[in-house]
Amino acid sequence: MDIILSLISQIPIYDLTELILYVVGTLIAAVLIALSVSSYVKTGLIKLKYAIVVFSLFCAFLIYENLEHLFSLDNPFTDIIIPATGLSILLFFFLAVTRKA
């Protein structure tokens, strides 16, 4: 436990805050995925499929962002993946809201 606390104390406060926010956001997205899947199984509502995709993309996006910051990944595909993921999230969210059941 002392090793973990000493490592945490060496991380700048802004980086630690960012890490905590990414972890909390990822956990919330994972819970929302589980709730959406559970609701879809119970109701069969097609709109929930879009919600499941949106929450899954958002969860993957947060995990990727966190890994990128933790390991300083500098990959040229990142410049394509990040905006494409955001665009996909918006598109599926729009479809979830506007599509008829």
C-alpha positions in Angstrom: 0.0 0.0 0.0 2.9 2.4 0.7 4.3 1.8 -2.8 1.0 2.8 -4.3 0.7 5.9 -2.2 4.3 6.9 -3.0 3.6 6.5 -6.7 0.4 8.5 -6.5 2.2 11.3 -4.6 4.7 11.6 -7.5 2.0 12.2 -10.1 1.2 15.9 -10.6 -2.3 16.8 -9.3 -3.6 17.7 -12.8 -2.5 14.3 -14.2 -4.0 12.5 -11.3 -7.3 14.4 -11.6 -7.4 13.6 -15.3 -6.7 9.9 -14.6 -9.5 9.7 -12.0 -11.9 11.4 -14.4 -11.2 8.9 -17.1 -11.5 6.0 -14.8 -14.8 7.3 -13.3 -16.2 8.1 -16.8 -15.2 4.6 -18.1 -16.9 2.9 -15.1 -20.1 5.0 -15.6 -20.1 4.1 -19.3 -19.6 0.4 -18.4 -22.6 0.6 -16.0 -24.7 2.3 -18.7 -23.8 -0.5 -21.2 -24.9 -3.1 -18.7 -28.2 -1.3 -18.0 -28.9 -0.8 -21.7 -28.2 -4.5 -22.5 -30.4 -5.5 -19.6 -33.2 -3.2 -20.7 -32.9 -4.4 -24.3 -33.2 -8.0 -23.3 -36.3 -7.2 -21.2 -38.1 -4.9 -23.7 -36.6 -5.6 -27.2 -36.7 -1.9 -28.0 -34.6 -1.3 -31.1 -33.5 2.2 -29.9 -31.6 0.5 -27.1 -29.3 -1.1 -29.6 -28.1 2.4 -30.6 -27.6 3.3 -27.0 -25.6 0.2 -26.4 -23.3 1.1 -29.4 -23.0 4.7 -28.1 -22.0 3.7 -24.6 -19.6 1.1 -25.9 -17.9 3.6 -28.2 -17.7 6.1 -25.4 -16.3 3.5 -23.1 -13.7 2.5 -25.7 -12.9 6.2 -26.4 -12.2 6.9 -22.7 -10.1 3.8 -22.3 -8.1 4.8 -25.4 -7.7 8.3 -24.2 -6.5 7.2 -20.8 -4.0 4.7 -22.3 -2.8 7.4 -24.7 -2.0 9.8 -21.8 -0.6 7.1 -19.5 1.8 5.6 -22.1 2.3 8.7 -24.2 1.2 6.9 -27.3 2.0 9.0 -30.4 0.4 7.2 -33.2 -0.7 8.9 -36.4 -3.9 6.9 -36.4 -4.8 8.7 -33.2 -5.5 11.8 -35.2 -8.1 9.9 -37.2 -9.5 7.6 -34.5 -10.4 10.2 -31.9 -12.5 12.5 -34.2 -14.0 9.4 -35.9 -15.1 8.0 -32.6 -16.6 11.3 -31.5 -18.4 11.5 -34.9 -19.7 7.9 -34.5 -20.9 8.6 -31.0 -22.9 11.7 -32.2 -24.3 9.8 -35.2 -25.5 6.8 -33.1 -26.9 9.1 -30.5 -28.8 11.0 -33.1 -30.1 7.7 -34.5 -31.2 6.6 -31.1 -33.2 9.7 -30.6 -34.7 10.1 -34.0 -35.4 6.5 -35.2 -38.9 5.2 -34.7 -39.3 2.1 -32.6 
